[in-house]
Amino acid sequence: MCPFFHSEVDRRRNNQVYTSDLCKNKQRQGCQKGDNCDMAHSNVERLYHVEKYKTKFCSSTAQDCPYGDFCSFAHSEIDIKTRLIHKYPKQLNFYMFYFKTEWCPFLTKQHNKAKCEYAHNW
């Protein structure tokens, strides 16, 4: 619940431009570029990156989540940063322009991935 990092593993770079892809070295200390690397060095940097932050639903409710307001996952449809295409009308245009165009936001929900409106793999 603390907004500060307590170990090097949890540290994020604030004003640095980097992708959400994980660096092959995975740790800043093992990377020759260090903080100047253009890739993420930890899961914390990946989860809180603008490309990933609140793009999947949390497995807990807002009241039960141990991370509370600091959780990188969405606790409601209001929190989520991606389009929720499962709410769109299932007309021809839906299947032409929206079907399987967004990554599935239901991280822990067990469902039929073949019938799901969202993409699950490349």
N, C-alpha and C positions, 0 to 999 in steps of 0.2 A: 504493500500500500504506500510505500515511500516513493516520491518522484525522483529521488536521486539514485545513482548507481553505487553499489557497495563492493563491486569487484570489477576488474578489467574486462571480464567476460560480458558484463551487462552494460558497459559503456557504449554510448552512441555518439556519433559525430553530428553536431548540430547544423552547421552551415556548410557542410561538405556535399558536393555532388557525387553520388555513387548510385549504382543500380541495386536492385533488390536481389540480384544473383549473388550467390555465395562465392567468395574468393576461394581458389583451390587451396590456399594456405589456411583458410578458416580462422586464423588468429592473426591479429595485428603484429605480434612479435615475430611470427614466421614469414611475414610478407615483407619483401624488400621495399615496397612503397609505403608501408605503414599507414598513417592517417591520410596520405595522398592517394591511396588506392581507389580506383573507381568502382570497386565491388564491395559488398557487405562482408564484414568479418565475423559476424555472429548471428544467431537466430534472432536476437533482440533487434539488431539493425535491420534484419529482413522483415520482421513482423511489424515494426513501427515505420517502415518505409512507406511513402505516399502510394506506391503501387500495391501494397499489401494491407495497409492499415484499414480495419473495419470493412474488408471485402468478403469476409466469411462470418457466419453466425457462431457465437460462442456456444460451447456445449453446456454452459450453465445459464441460469437466469441472472438478471442484473442483481437480484437480492442474494443469490447463492454464490456468485462468482468471487473467488478469493482476491482477484485483482481489482474489483470494483471499477471506479472511474478510469483506472490506468490500464484496463484490459485492451488489448489490440484488436479484439474481435467485437462484432456488433451484438448487442443484446436485444435489439428490436429492429423492425423495418425502418424506423426513423433514423437509427444509427448507421445503417448500412450504406456504403459508398458506391455500390454497383447497382445497375438496373435490375429490378426484379421482374424478369420477363414472364414468370409463371402466372402473373396477374393479367397479362395481355390477353385479349380475345383470341381464341384459336381459329382464326380465319386463314385463308390462303396466304395473305400477306405475312402473317406470323411465321409460317413455315418457310417462306421465301427469304425473309429479312431478319428474323430474330432467333429462330430455333437453333440451338447449340452455338450461339454467338457469344455467350457470356459464360465464364467459369462458374461452376456450381457453388453457391454460397452455403450450402447445407453440408458443413464439414463432417458432422458426426451422424447425421440422419441416415439410417439404412433405407435405401430405396432402389428401385429398378433403374439403373443408370442408362439403359437402352431407351427407356420411355421418358426419362427426365428431359425437360426442356433445355437444360444447361449442359455445357461441355464438361467432360471429366478427364479427357486426355487429348493429346494432339491429333 
